[in-house]
């Protein structure tokens, strides 16, 4: 079974706080319920529209494979079930950097870059 690194329910608090910059992407601000985290996230709203006050589950995992084995560097179309099958919208990539402020319960993630 795949182990998740982070899981929380978020509520969209604002869309495009600095104005719309891309045709098919909205930058959303969201706040989590369990950890009270603030997040800025770019979402392809052409395929997954989001509205203010809408709730969504954010899950971070090291692999999409249900057995926990590492992902390959390429996608193979097939009938193999994965963690992605449990969600409507999935972003897949590598987390390169995350900055944190504070300690313990009051850690503030400044920025993360995923590719």
PyMOL commands that set and color helices and strands:
alter all, ss='L'
color gray80, all
select helices_A, chain A and resi 83-86+104-106
alter helices_A, ss='H'
color red, helices_A
select strands_A, chain A and resi 4-15+25-32+38-44+55-61+95-101+108-114
alter strands_A, ss='S'
color yellow, strands_A
deselect
rebuild
show_as cartoon
